[in-house]
């Protein structure tokens, strides 16, 4: 009986590991391109989960009153996020009627009816108020992820490399990927999890993907929307691809897995 149970557990592990390896799709700002859905909206996150993407990327800012909110630009519909309170931002609405989402709301969505366990690819935006404010965003983010027990469901990405190192320092278990194009060796030395670079960086540095693999680092490329580029990076052995066309990439991966 013990042997049978062990075999069952091992088979499950192999199944989920294979699934993770065979699903490199990260929806860029959610799966907003699949319908007329605003980027970084609750609806775009729900669509990414519905599509069973590996992850859904979103951008995080800190309001004047220390609320973590989701939006790409420093401004939300013309209002500066860093100098506004959350209540002030709530007076504005997206094209689908949504208000600006909080990170807490995104976490609750990711926890609900997410059997595939689509991960939150959490980009901490560089604050226009300076590095200390960016680091405050880091600290607030770590506290919230731990409070809501989302450690296994969240991966962080940052352009501010010093803040990325700060995140690793205060939260060594976190998966942290650099958006700043530094070498795989540097990323490994600083304790980060992987590379998350624009496709032009990999094109200029063709050894980065194999070098990262040798160092045990993960690799992601953004933002890949052309089919030929999707196929090219899959052939190069990239771990993840961030795209605006999640459904199309999922179909390409499915076809490749069936061969």
Backbone as CSV, one residue per row, in Angstrom:
resi,resn,N_x,N_y,N_z,CA_x,CA_y,CA_z,C_x,C_y,C_z
1,UNK,0.830,-1.201,0.000,0.000,0.000,0.000,0.869,1.258,0.000
2,UNK,1.934,1.253,0.846,2.826,2.404,0.933,3.499,2.660,-0.411
3,UNK,3.932,1.549,-1.041,4.601,1.691,-2.339,3.648,2.247,-3.388
4,UNK,2.382,1.763,-3.369,1.394,2.228,-4.327,1.120,3.718,-4.130
5,UNK,1.005,4.148,-2.860,0.759,5.555,-2.573,1.931,6.434,-3.006
6,UNK,3.151,5.907,-2.794,4.342,6.650,-3.191,4.389,6.834,-4.701
7,UNK,4.051,5.768,-5.429,4.026,5.842,-6.894,2.988,6.855,-7.371
8,UNK,1.845,6.879,-6.670,0.786,7.819,-7.039,1.241,9.258,-6.834
9,UNK,1.908,9.525,-5.703,2.397,10.866,-5.405,3.445,11.285,-6.428
10,UNK,4.347,10.354,-6.766,5.386,10.660,-7.750,4.798,10.942,-9.119
11,UNK,3.760,10.194,-9.492,3.119,10.403,-10.789,2.436,11.773,-10.833
12,UNK,1.811,12.161,-9.707,1.191,13.484,-9.646,2.239,14.578,-9.773
13,UNK,3.368,14.385,-9.085,4.448,15.370,-9.148,4.955,15.527,-10.575
14,UNK,5.155,14.403,-11.261,5.638,14.445,-12.634,4.619,15.103,-13.553
15,UNK,3.323,14.842,-13.280,2.266,15.436,-14.114,2.263,16.958,-13.984
16,UNK,2.296,17.452,-12.747,2.238,18.894,-12.550,3.525,19.581,-12.988
17,UNK,4.666,18.894,-12.821,5.923,19.449,-13.294,5.907,19.581,-14.804
18,UNK,5.416,18.536,-15.480,5.334,18.576,-16.945,4.400,19.679,-17.403
19,UNK,3.273,19.828,-16.685,2.324,20.882,-17.046,2.967,22.259,-16.926
20,UNK,3.739,22.455,-15.835,4.387,23.747,-15.644,5.368,24.019,-16.773
21,UNK,6.148,22.991,-17.166,7.127,23.157,-18.224,6.454,23.384,-19.564
22,UNK,5.272,22.841,-19.751,4.597,22.931,-21.034,3.624,24.108,-21.117
23,UNK,3.611,24.947,-20.111,2.749,26.136,-20.139,3.596,27.358,-19.791
24,UNK,4.221,27.955,-20.805,5.098,29.105,-20.541,4.390,30.444,-20.636
25,UNK,3.058,30.459,-20.687,2.318,31.653,-21.095,2.018,32.586,-19.918
26,UNK,2.511,33.818,-20.027,2.190,34.863,-19.060,1.423,35.960,-19.797
27,UNK,0.213,36.224,-19.334,-0.631,37.232,-19.964,-0.177,38.625,-19.525
28,UNK,0.184,39.457,-20.475,0.721,40.786,-20.206,-0.383,41.759,-19.802
29,UNK,-0.343,42.204,-18.561,-1.393,43.059,-17.980,-2.745,42.357,-18.010
30,UNK,-2.704,41.037,-17.850,-3.911,40.233,-17.954,-4.212,39.899,-19.390
31,UNK,-5.241,39.090,-19.597,-5.619,38.669,-20.957,-6.615,39.655,-21.544
32,UNK,-6.183,40.884,-21.708,-7.077,41.945,-22.170,-7.308,41.911,-23.677
33,UNK,-6.413,41.293,-24.427,-6.540,41.286,-25.894,-7.570,40.278,-26.384
34,UNK,-8.036,39.383,-25.495,-8.971,38.333,-25.926,-10.366,38.893,-26.183
35,UNK,-10.679,39.984,-25.536,-11.953,40.680,-25.743,-11.675,42.172,-25.564
36,UNK,-12.688,42.981,-25.603,-12.493,44.407,-25.322,-12.480,44.591,-23.811
37,UNK,-11.319,44.353,-23.239,-11.139,44.387,-21.788,-10.019,45.364,-21.471
38,UNK,-10.174,46.247,-20.502,-9.076,47.147,-20.134,-7.877,46.379,-19.569
39,UNK,-6.684,46.878,-19.858,-5.477,46.293,-19.282,-5.471,46.474,-17.772
40,UNK,-4.849,45.529,-17.077,-4.690,45.630,-15.620,-6.025,45.791,-14.900
41,UNK,-7.061,45.198,-15.449,-8.382,45.254,-14.808,-8.693,43.922,-14.137
42,UNK,-9.711,43.927,-13.315,-10.150,42.681,-12.700,-10.568,41.690,-13.789
43,UNK,-11.233,42.221,-14.823,-11.708,41.369,-15.920,-10.550,40.723,-16.671
44,UNK,-9.454,41.444,-16.861,-8.312,40.889,-17.594,-7.624,39.789,-16.786
45,UNK,-7.577,39.946,-15.463,-7.027,38.890,-14.612,-7.916,37.654,-14.659
46,UNK,-9.223,37.846,-14.547,-10.154,36.713,-14.589,-10.043,35.964,-15.915
47,UNK,-9.852,36.709,-17.016,-9.725,36.065,-18.322,-8.442,35.246,-18.402
48,UNK,-7.341,35.741,-17.847,-6.081,34.986,-17.836,-6.232,33.685,-17.051
49,UNK,-6.967,33.755,-15.948,-7.227,32.556,-15.149,-8.116,31.587,-15.924
50,UNK,-9.122,32.139,-16.604,-10.018,31.309,-17.412,-9.256,30.584,-18.526
51,UNK,-8.284,31.259,-19.120,-7.480,30.653,-20.190,-6.468,29.642,-19.656
52,UNK,-6.252,29.643,-18.344,-5.286,28.755,-17.686,-3.850,29.106,-18.045
53,UNK,-3.566,30.399,-18.076,-2.200,30.851,-18.302,-1.332,30.465,-17.093
54,UNK,-0.037,30.336,-17.331,0.867,30.093,-16.204,0.780,31.251,-15.222
55,UNK,0.785,32.471,-15.777,0.721,33.640,-14.913,0.033,34.805,-15.577
56,UNK,-0.351,35.777,-14.760,-0.942,37.019,-15.248,-0.127,38.168,-14.670
57,UNK,0.512,38.937,-15.564,1.361,40.042,-15.140,0.519,41.284,-14.874
58,UNK,0.894,42.045,-13.854,0.201,43.302,-13.565,1.170,44.258,-12.877
59,UNK,0.820,45.554,-12.910,1.719,46.608,-12.449,1.182,47.263,-11.179
60,UNK,2.070,47.500,-10.222,1.644,47.944,-8.891,2.280,49.274,-8.502
61,UNK,1.444,50.183,-8.020,1.868,51.483,-7.499,1.362,51.637,-6.067
62,UNK,1.974,52.586,-5.361,1.557,52.902,-3.995,0.942,54.301,-3.978
63,UNK,-0.288,54.395,-3.465,-0.954,55.697,-3.394,-0.373,56.530,-2.251
64,UNK,-0.808,57.768,-2.192,-0.361,58.681,-1.136,-0.656,58.125,0.239
65,UNK,-1.806,57.416,0.382,-2.183,56.852,1.675,-1.837,55.365,1.787
66,UNK,-0.811,54.956,1.036,-0.209,53.616,1.153,-1.147,52.463,0.801
67,UNK,-1.957,52.642,-0.228,-2.764,51.550,-0.761,-2.102,51.059,-2.049
68,UNK,-1.901,49.755,-2.151,-1.306,49.156,-3.346,-2.387,48.992,-4.405
69,UNK,-2.196,49.679,-5.538,-3.187,49.637,-6.605,-2.547,49.157,-7.901
70,UNK,-3.396,48.705,-8.829,-2.938,48.095,-10.077,-3.206,49.037,-11.252
71,UNK,-2.125,49.426,-11.932,-2.224,50.272,-13.128,-0.842,50.323,-13.762
72,UNK,-0.776,50.472,-15.078,0.543,50.486,-15.715,1.247,51.827,-15.548
73,UNK,0.626,52.904,-15.968,1.262,54.217,-15.941,1.245,54.824,-14.539
74,UNK,2.060,55.875,-14.369,2.059,56.596,-13.091,0.744,57.323,-12.861
75,UNK,0.019,57.572,-13.948,-1.283,58.228,-13.850,-2.397,57.240,-14.156
76,UNK,-3.500,57.371,-13.458,-4.695,56.583,-13.742,-5.763,57.526,-14.281
77,UNK,-6.025,57.383,-15.585,-7.011,58.236,-16.261,-6.756,59.720,-15.978
78,UNK,-5.470,60.102,-16.051,-5.077,61.498,-15.904,-4.742,61.941,-14.494
79,UNK,-4.924,61.081,-13.512,-4.656,61.470,-12.118,-3.393,60.767,-11.616
80,UNK,-2.457,61.537,-11.085,-1.201,60.996,-10.579,-1.450,60.105,-9.363
81,UNK,-0.996,58.855,-9.448,-1.288,57.876,-8.394,-0.504,58.169,-7.116
82,UNK,0.780,58.488,-7.266,1.644,58.653,-6.090,1.204,59.797,-5.195
83,UNK,0.577,60.822,-5.778,0.159,61.988,-4.980,-1.333,61.993,-4.671
84,UNK,-2.029,60.926,-5.064,-3.477,60.847,-4.831,-3.794,59.814,-3.748
85,UNK,-4.903,60.018,-3.062,-5.384,58.996,-2.136,-6.196,57.969,-2.931
86,UNK,-6.357,56.808,-2.343,-7.154,55.766,-3.001,-8.584,56.253,-3.235
87,UNK,-9.141,56.968,-2.274,-10.503,57.474,-2.413,-10.623,58.426,-3.606
88,UNK,-9.615,59.243,-3.820,-9.625,60.159,-4.958,-9.607,59.402,-6.278
89,UNK,-8.866,58.309,-6.329,-8.774,57.509,-7.558,-10.085,56.780,-7.853
90,UNK,-10.840,56.480,-6.819,-12.097,55.743,-7.001,-13.156,56.540,-7.770
91,UNK,-12.949,57.822,-7.918,-13.925,58.633,-8.656,-13.805,58.425,-10.169
92,UNK,-12.740,57.745,-10.599,-12.486,57.520,-12.026,-12.806,56.076,-12.396
93,UNK,-13.290,55.871,-13.629,-13.673,54.525,-14.044,-13.120,54.167,-15.418
94,UNK,-12.771,52.888,-15.570,-12.284,52.373,-16.843,-13.436,52.258,-17.845
95,UNK,-13.076,51.873,-19.074,-14.083,51.788,-20.138,-15.167,50.755,-19.857
96,UNK,-14.851,49.750,-19.030,-15.860,48.733,-18.700,-16.574,49.022,-17.379
97,UNK,-16.341,50.208,-16.837,-17.021,50.608,-15.601,-16.273,50.264,-14.330
98,UNK,-15.142,49.569,-14.446,-14.374,49.213,-13.252,-13.653,50.423,-12.677
99,UNK,-13.509,50.417,-11.348,-12.628,51.365,-10.676,-11.225,50.770,-10.647
100,UNK,-10.259,51.553,-10.220,-8.887,51.055,-10.145,-8.816,49.901,-9.144
101,UNK,-8.248,48.751,-9.535,-8.195,47.609,-8.612,-7.108,47.794,-7.556
102,UNK,-7.316,47.222,-6.409,-6.248,47.107,-5.416,-5.578,45.749,-5.579
103,UNK,-4.356,45.648,-5.090,-3.662,44.364,-5.130,-4.411,43.333,-4.290
104,UNK,-4.976,43.773,-3.185,-5.743,42.858,-2.338,-6.910,42.239,-3.110
105,UNK,-7.566,43.043,-3.947,-8.662,42.514,-4.768,-8.130,41.488,-5.763
106,UNK,-6.971,41.771,-6.353,-6.375,40.821,-7.300,-6.053,39.493,-6.613
107,UNK,-5.542,39.582,-5.412,-5.215,38.364,-4.662,-6.472,37.544,-4.402
108,UNK,-7.541,38.200,-4.019,-8.798,37.492,-3.755,-9.332,36.820,-5.016
109,UNK,-9.193,37.486,-6.164,-9.611,36.881,-7.433,-8.757,35.660,-7.738
110,UNK,-7.442,35.786,-7.520,-6.525,34.686,-7.810,-6.755,33.484,-6.903
111,UNK,-7.299,33.728,-5.728,-7.574,32.640,-4.792,-8.873,31.908,-5.112
112,UNK,-9.773,32.597,-5.812,-11.120,32.071,-6.031,-11.221,31.376,-7.390
113,UNK,-11.685,30.138,-7.398,-11.926,29.388,-8.632,-10.724,29.405,-9.566
114,UNK,-9.561,29.144,-8.998,-8.318,29.165,-9.766,-7.632,27.815,-9.624
115,UNK,-8.312,26.771,-10.075,-7.806,25.404,-9.911,-6.483,25.197,-10.631
116,UNK,-6.304,25.896,-11.743,-5.048,25.784,-12.483,-3.906,26.489,-11.757
117,UNK,-4.269,27.352,-10.813,-3.298,28.108,-10.022,-2.457,29.053,-10.883
118,UNK,-3.138,29.825,-11.712,-2.472,30.890,-12.463,-1.792,31.827,-11.466
119,UNK,-0.504,32.074,-11.669,0.267,32.859,-10.715,0.124,34.358,-10.963
120,UNK,0.339,35.113,-9.900,0.373,36.568,-9.991,1.807,36.989,-10.292
121,UNK,2.018,37.572,-11.466,3.340,38.076,-11.834,3.332,39.574,-11.512
122,UNK,3.887,39.889,-10.377,3.672,41.138,-9.643,4.806,42.125,-9.950
123,UNK,4.538,43.091,-10.838,5.568,44.087,-11.144,5.451,45.280,-10.215
124,UNK,6.502,45.517,-9.455,6.568,46.692,-8.594,7.153,47.831,-9.417
125,UNK,6.322,48.832,-9.690,6.751,49.950,-10.528,7.694,50.880,-9.756
126,UNK,8.621,51.450,-10.479,9.546,52.411,-9.888,8.792,53.702,-9.588
127,UNK,8.825,54.145,-8.347,8.050,55.321,-7.943,8.663,56.606,-8.489
128,UNK,7.836,57.519,-8.997,8.348,58.818,-9.444,8.838,59.674,-8.279
129,UNK,8.526,59.249,-7.052,8.945,59.988,-5.854,10.325,59.550,-5.364
130,UNK,10.933,58.574,-6.047,12.287,58.174,-5.682,12.384,56.756,-5.149
131,UNK,13.641,56.344,-4.943,13.920,54.961,-4.570,13.336,54.571,-3.221
132,UNK,13.378,55.486,-2.262,12.841,55.142,-0.942,11.355,54.813,-1.015
133,UNK,10.649,55.520,-1.867,9.218,55.225,-2.027,9.033,53.898,-2.755
134,UNK,9.921,53.587,-3.689,9.865,52.286,-4.354,10.111,51.174,-3.345
135,UNK,11.081,51.391,-2.467,11.366,50.384,-1.442,10.196,50.242,-0.467
136,UNK,9.492,51.333,-0.211,8.297,51.253,0.633,7.226,50.409,-0.054
137,UNK,7.119,50.555,-1.379,6.192,49.713,-2.142,6.586,48.249,-2.014
138,UNK,7.882,47.980,-2.040,8.388,46.615,-1.850,7.959,46.075,-0.499
139,UNK,8.182,46.843,0.552,7.856,46.377,1.904,6.360,46.154,2.081
140,UNK,5.564,47.086,1.587,4.103,46.937,1.683,3.637,45.701,0.910
141,UNK,4.254,45.450,-0.225,3.882,44.302,-1.054,4.207,42.989,-0.362
142,UNK,5.392,42.905,0.196,5.794,41.686,0.909,4.865,41.423,2.088
143,UNK,4.566,42.450,2.840,3.670,42.300,4.001,2.299,41.781,3.569
144,UNK,1.777,42.313,2.471,0.444,41.902,2.018,0.447,40.465,1.503
145,UNK,1.461,40.112,0.730,1.543,38.743,0.193,1.634,37.729,1.334
146,UNK,2.423,38.041,2.336,2.545,37.136,3.482,1.246,37.084,4.280
147,UNK,0.630,38.235,4.504,-0.617,38.310,5.268,-1.711,37.466,4.621
148,UNK,-1.766,37.489,3.279,-2.827,36.787,2.564,-2.397,35.394,2.102
149,UNK,-1.202,34.984,2.574,-0.695,33.613,2.322,-0.658,33.295,0.827
150,UNK,-0.041,34.200,0.071,0.068,34.029,-1.378,1.511,33.815,-1.816
151,UNK,2.365,33.370,-0.897,3.780,33.222,-1.197,4.034,32.301,-2.392
152,UNK,3.309,31.172,-2.454,3.534,30.195,-3.521,2.874,30.584,-4.842
153,UNK,2.041,31.612,-4.800,1.284,32.009,-5.993,1.777,33.322,-6.607
154,UNK,2.854,33.875,-6.047,3.296,35.198,-6.473,4.763,35.180,-6.887
155,UNK,5.059,35.832,-8.011,6.430,36.053,-8.452,6.586,37.543,-8.737
156,UNK,7.708,38.113,-8.296,7.925,39.549,-8.414,8.855,39.882,-9.580
157,UNK,8.573,41.003,-10.240,9.468,41.537,-11.261,9.637,43.028,-11.006
158,UNK,10.868,43.531,-11.242,11.167,44.938,-10.989,12.189,45.448,-12.001
159,UNK,12.063,46.733,-12.366,13.092,47.411,-13.137,14.169,47.983,-12.225
160,UNK,13.770,48.445,-11.047,14.722,49.035,-10.100,15.527,47.903,-9.459
161,UNK,16.767,47.735,-9.924,17.556,46.572,-9.493,17.905,46.634,-8.009
162,UNK,18.184,47.832,-7.491,18.488,47.954,-6.063,17.283,47.566,-5.213
163,UNK,16.094,47.919,-5.664,14.884,47.534,-4.935,14.632,46.038,-5.043
164,UNK,15.030,45.450,-6.171,14.921,43.989,-6.321,15.808,43.294,-5.298
165,UNK,17.012,43.807,-5.112,17.919,43.229,-4.111,17.372,43.438,-2.699
166,UNK,16.733,44.579,-2.482,16.097,44.851,-1.187,15.006,43.832,-0.906
167,UNK,14.227,43.499,-1.941,13.150,42.519,-1.788,13.721,41.163,-1.383
168,UNK,14.801,40.752,-2.051,15.446,39.476,-1.724,15.983,39.501,-0.294
169,UNK,16.503,40.643,0.117,17.081,40.755,1.460,16.037,40.585,2.550
170,UNK,14.851,41.173,2.353,13.828,41.099,3.395,12.925,39.878,3.242
171,UNK,13.004,39.237,2.076,12.118,38.095,1.807,12.879,37.086,0.935
172,UNK,13.847,36.376,1.523,14.729,35.496,0.754,14.015,34.379,-0.001
173,UNK,12.829,33.983,0.455,12.101,32.898,-0.200,11.361,33.355,-1.462
174,UNK,11.289,34.652,-1.681,10.514,35.169,-2.808,11.164,34.829,-4.142
175,UNK,10.322,34.655,-5.150,10.802,34.517,-6.520,10.846,35.924,-7.112
176,UNK,12.053,36.371,-7.423,12.262,37.741,-7.887,13.047,37.719,-9.196
177,UNK,12.482,38.319,-10.224,13.111,38.331,-11.547,13.461,39.767,-11.922
178,UNK,14.630,39.957,-12.503,15.082,41.291,-12.876,14.603,41.679,-14.265
179,UNK,13.981,42.858,-14.348,13.636,43.439,-15.638,14.793,44.261,-16.190
180,UNK,15.739,44.605,-15.317,16.934,45.332,-15.735,17.906,44.361,-16.383
181,UNK,18.375,44.647,-17.596,19.242,43.695,-18.298,20.665,43.654,-17.774
182,UNK,20.846,42.920,-16.680,22.193,42.635,-16.174,22.502,41.173,-16.485
183,UNK,23.729,40.760,-16.325,24.136,39.417,-16.731,23.533,38.343,-15.831
184,UNK,23.356,37.139,-16.363,22.888,36.043,-15.514,23.786,35.814,-14.307
185,UNK,25.083,35.980,-14.479,26.022,35.780,-13.368,25.741,36.773,-12.238
186,UNK,25.471,38.027,-12.598,25.170,39.057,-11.600,23.861,38.738,-10.881
187,UNK,22.861,38.316,-11.633,21.565,37.975,-11.050,21.712,36.817,-10.067
188,UNK,22.517,35.841,-10.436,22.763,34.689,-9.551,23.483,35.132,-8.284
189,UNK,24.506,35.953,-8.423,25.286,36.430,-7.275,24.415,37.203,-6.282
190,UNK,23.436,37.937,-6.803,22.583,38.772,-5.942,21.355,38.038,-5.411
191,UNK,21.252,36.746,-5.711,20.207,35.929,-5.095,18.840,36.032,-5.713
192,UNK,18.746,36.594,-6.940,17.463,36.662,-7.620,17.151,35.333,-8.296
193,UNK,15.909,35.198,-8.733,15.429,33.928,-9.290,15.671,33.803,-10.783
194,UNK,15.637,34.944,-11.496,15.770,34.805,-12.928,15.814,36.104,-13.694
195,UNK,15.838,35.937,-15.029,15.898,37.029,-15.984,14.509,37.255,-16.566
196,UNK,14.147,38.522,-16.766,12.860,38.853,-17.382,13.109,40.038,-18.315
197,UNK,13.615,39.733,-19.529,14.122,40.769,-20.412,13.293,40.925,-21.675
198,UNK,13.360,42.122,-22.260,12.784,42.371,-23.577,13.498,41.486,-24.598
199,UNK,12.773,41.080,-25.642,13.359,40.139,-26.608,14.621,40.691,-27.277
200,UNK,14.733,42.019,-27.373,15.924,42.612,-27.995,17.186,42.343,-27.179
201,UNK,17.047,42.212,-25.859,18.195,41.929,-24.997,18.731,40.534,-25.280
202,UNK,17.830,39.563,-25.415,18.262,38.197,-25.743,18.857,38.134,-27.145
203,UNK,18.307,38.910,-28.078,18.837,38.919,-29.439,20.274,39.437,-29.459
204,UNK,20.558,40.428,-28.610,21.911,40.981,-28.539,22.853,40.120,-27.700
205,UNK,22.283,39.279,-26.849,23.091,38.441,-25.934,22.618,36.990,-26.043
206,UNK,22.957,36.303,-27.123,22.425,34.954,-27.377,22.847,33.892,-26.362
207,UNK,23.846,34.188,-25.537,24.265,33.189,-24.535,23.473,33.300,-23.234
208,UNK,22.644,34.343,-23.087,21.966,34.568,-21.807,21.056,33.398,-21.412
209,UNK,20.310,32.848,-22.358,19.393,31.757,-22.009,20.160,30.507,-21.587
210,UNK,21.129,30.023,-22.386,21.888,28.852,-21.919,22.696,29.124,-20.653
211,UNK,23.238,30.336,-20.523,23.996,30.676,-19.304,23.088,30.633,-18.077
212,UNK,21.873,31.159,-18.224,20.923,31.165,-17.107,20.563,29.744,-16.703
213,UNK,20.352,28.885,-17.676,20.004,27.488,-17.377,21.123,26.797,-16.601
214,UNK,22.360,27.051,-16.992,23.499,26.453,-16.289,23.557,26.918,-14.836
215,UNK,23.097,28.141,-14.600,23.127,28.708,-13.255,21.870,28.400,-12.447
216,UNK,20.915,27.689,-13.065,19.678,27.345,-12.367,18.706,28.499,-12.275
217,UNK,18.819,29.471,-13.178,17.929,30.629,-13.195,16.802,30.423,-14.196
218,UNK,15.660,31.058,-13.949,14.539,31.030,-14.878,14.670,32.178,-15.875
219,UNK,14.076,31.987,-17.058,14.140,33.018,-18.090,12.747,33.345,-18.612
220,UNK,12.480,34.646,-18.748,11.232,35.104,-19.356,11.573,36.167,-20.393
221,UNK,10.745,36.259,-21.432,10.928,37.267,-22.464,9.625,38.046,-22.660
222,UNK,9.754,39.359,-22.915,8.582,40.212,-23.135,8.882,41.208,-24.251
223,UNK,7.863,41.855,-24.791,6.487,41.400,-24.888,6.373,40.821,-26.286
224,UNK,6.141,39.518,-26.395,6.247,38.784,-27.658,4.855,38.562,-28.237
225,UNK,4.568,39.223,-29.360,3.226,39.167,-29.947,3.181,38.575,-31.351
226,UNK,4.338,38.421,-31.992,4.375,37.827,-33.327,4.573,36.321,-33.222
227,UNK,3.833,35.572,-34.028,3.892,34.117,-33.970,5.308,33.606,-34.180
228,UNK,6.013,34.185,-35.170,7.363,33.706,-35.460,8.306,33.905,-34.284
229,UNK,8.090,34.984,-33.520,8.927,35.217,-32.343,8.552,34.274,-31.199
230,UNK,7.263,33.985,-31.058,6.834,33.013,-30.052,7.508,31.667,-30.298
231,UNK,7.455,31.213,-31.555,8.047,29.920,-31.918,9.561,29.955,-31.729
232,UNK,10.169,31.061,-32.112,11.632,31.188,-32.005,12.097,31.054,-30.558
233,UNK,11.417,31.735,-29.653,11.843,31.668,-28.255,11.502,30.331,-27.605
234,UNK,10.421,29.717,-28.036,10.145,28.351,-27.561,11.258,27.412,-27.996
235,UNK,11.722,27.566,-29.236,12.813,26.737,-29.749,14.119,26.990,-28.997
236,UNK,14.292,28.216,-28.508,15.502,28.559,-27.754,15.472,28.019,-26.329
237,UNK,14.320,27.485,-25.920,14.208,26.899,-24.587,13.887,27.894,-23.493
238,UNK,13.292,29.035,-23.863,12.889,30.013,-22.847,11.869,29.373,-21.906
239,UNK,11.904,29.755,-20.643,10.960,29.178,-19.678,9.572,29.782,-19.804
240,UNK,9.506,31.121,-19.975,8.210,31.797,-20.019,8.218,32.888,-21.084
241,UNK,7.047,33.152,-21.628,6.869,34.214,-22.612,5.713,35.108,-22.165
242,UNK,5.985,36.391,-22.013,4.935,37.348,-21.690,4.398,37.924,-22.998
243,UNK,3.080,37.878,-23.162,2.471,38.259,-24.429,1.116,38.935,-24.218
244,UNK,0.754,39.779,-25.201,-0.589,40.345,-25.228,-1.568,39.364,-25.860
245,UNK,-1.038,38.314,-26.487,-1.871,37.359,-27.223,-1.786,35.974,-26.573
246,UNK,-2.303,35.925,-25.354,-2.186,34.704,-24.556,-2.872,33.507,-25.206
247,UNK,-4.068,33.702,-25.733,-4.808,32.582,-26.327,-4.060,32.011,-27.529
248,UNK,-3.479,32.878,-28.335,-2.727,32.425,-29.516,-1.494,31.631,-29.109
249,UNK,-0.767,32.117,-28.118,0.423,31.401,-27.662,0.055,30.072,-27.016
250,UNK,-1.026,30.039,-26.250,-1.474,28.784,-25.647,-1.784,27.744,-26.720
251,UNK,-2.367,28.181,-27.828,-2.691,27.264,-28.922,-1.414,26.746,-29.586
252,UNK,-0.436,27.598,-29.762,0.843,27.179,-30.342,1.515,26.140,-29.450
253,UNK,1.518,26.402,-28.140,2.124,25.470,-27.186,1.386,24.137,-27.195
254,UNK,0.071,24.192,-27.252,-0.741,22.974,-27.284,-0.403,22.125,-28.504
255,UNK,-0.281,22.759,-29.656,0.048,22.044,-30.891,1.433,21.419,-30.813
256,UNK,2.379,22.140,-30.233,3.749,21.616,-30.095,3.781,20.420,-29.141
257,UNK,3.006,20.498,-28.070,2.977,19.411,-27.083,2.349,18.137,-27.633
258,UNK,1.488,18.295,-28.629,0.800,17.132,-29.212,1.647,16.405,-30.246
259,UNK,2.722,17.035,-30.674,3.565,16.407,-31.717,4.456,15.328,-31.120
